[in-house]
């Protein structure tokens, strides 16, 4: 059993060295339930830095609002048909920013015309040494190495 444990530790350390990506959770608009018409989303987005792998959290009343990922033209004109993706699920929804590119989101049901729209530019993930200097008001999710450490603790206890 001792050799298996050391092999597991070795593989985990190698994985941590090769793949260390930190993600952040951005609460859209800055609050818990702030996907609504009284938030200046352009101002909020200008104070954030978005990286590939980050997450957006939308908190809202799903009976009144929706979240649609759209193209730039639909964003500019508040067109809520032919959207790319409907993020709306339960009113506390998340969306992962997988690629470094511009993303556009609007609220359907006419609220886009009242300012409920968000445009962000997602940057490539910075090198691991630069992640320590990332500054934003985003919440940091559990880093991969912390998650792996928890798994190692459970595996170690199971082997004892």
N, C-alpha and C positions, 0 to 999 in steps of 0.2 A: 504494500500500500504506500510506502514512503516514496518509491520511485514514481508512482502515478501522481502523487501530490506535487513533487518537484517538476514533473513534466507539465502539469497544469499551470503551475506558477510561471514556468519558463515561457510557455505559449502566451499566457496573459500579458506578461511583460513585453514580449515582442509585439503583440497586437497594440498595446498602449503606445509603444514607441512609433509604430508605423501609422496608426490611425488615432490622432487626438484632435477631435473637432469639438468645438464648444458652440452650443446653440443658445439663443436668447429668445425669451417670450416677450413680445411687445403687446401690451394692452392697448389696443387701438383707441385713440383719444385720451389715453392716460388713466382711465378709471375702470372699475369693475363692470359697469353697465353703461358704457359711454358711446355706443354706436347709436347716436340719435342726432336730431337736427340742430342742437345748440352747441356743437363742437366745431371749431375751425380745424379741419383735418389737414389742410395745407400747412398751417402753423405747427401743428403737432408733428407732422412728418418731417418738417425742416429741422426739428430738434432731435431727431433719431438718426441712427446709423444702422442700416439693414444689411445683413450678410447672408449669403446662400446658406441654407440650413436653419435659419431663424424661423420662428413661428409668430403668427399674428393671432391674437385672441380678440374675438368680437363678442361683447356682451350686450344683449339687446332684448327687446320685447318682440318675440317672433310673430305675434299676432298683428303687429304694426309694421315691422321692418323686415328686410331681407338683405342678403349680401351676395352680390353677383360679381364674379371676376369677368371683366370685359376687355375689349381692345381699346386703343387710344381714341378712335373715332367715336365709339359708343360712350366712352367716358366724357369726352368733350361735349357731346350732344345729349347726354343722359338718356340713351336708348337702352331699355332693359329687355329687349328681345335679342335673340341670337347671341346670348352670352357664352363665354368660354366655359364657366363652371359656376354652379349654384352652391355656395358654401353653406347656405342656411340649413340648419338641422334642428337645433333645439333652443337657440337663444344664447348659448354659451359655446360658441363654435371656434375652432382653430383652423388655421391654414398654414402649411409649411411653404416657405419660399425656397424652392429647390434650385433655381437657376439664377445666376447673376444677370439681371435684365430689369426693365421697367415692368411694374405690375399696376393694374388699374382695377379699382373696386367701386361699385356704386350700390346704393340702396334702390330697390325697385319700388313700385307702388307710388311713384310720384315724388318721393322724398329726395331723390338725387337733385331735383330742381331747387330744393331747399338747402342744398349744400352738403348732403350726405354722400360724399364721394371722396375717394382716397387714391392718390397716385404716389407710388414710391419707387425708388431706384435701388435695386438690390446689388450689392457689391460682391465680388468673389471673396471667399473665406480668406482672411489674412493668414500668413505663415504662423505656425505655432508660437514662435517667440513673440510675435506681435499681439497675440490674443490677450496677453496680460495688460496691454495698454488700451484695450477697447474701452471706450467710455460711452455710456448711454443710460437712459433711465429704464432700460429693459431689465427684466428679471433673468438671471442666469439659471438655466436648467441644470440638472445634475450632469456634471461632466462624465464622459465615457469612463474615465479611470475610476471615478468614485463608484459608479454602477458596477464595474468589474470587481472592485474591492469588496463590495457587498456580496457579490456572487461567490468570490473566493472564500469569504468568511463562512458562508453557508456550506460550501463544499468541504472546507476544512473540518467544520464541526460534524458533517455527515460522515467523514472518513475516520473520525476518532471513535 
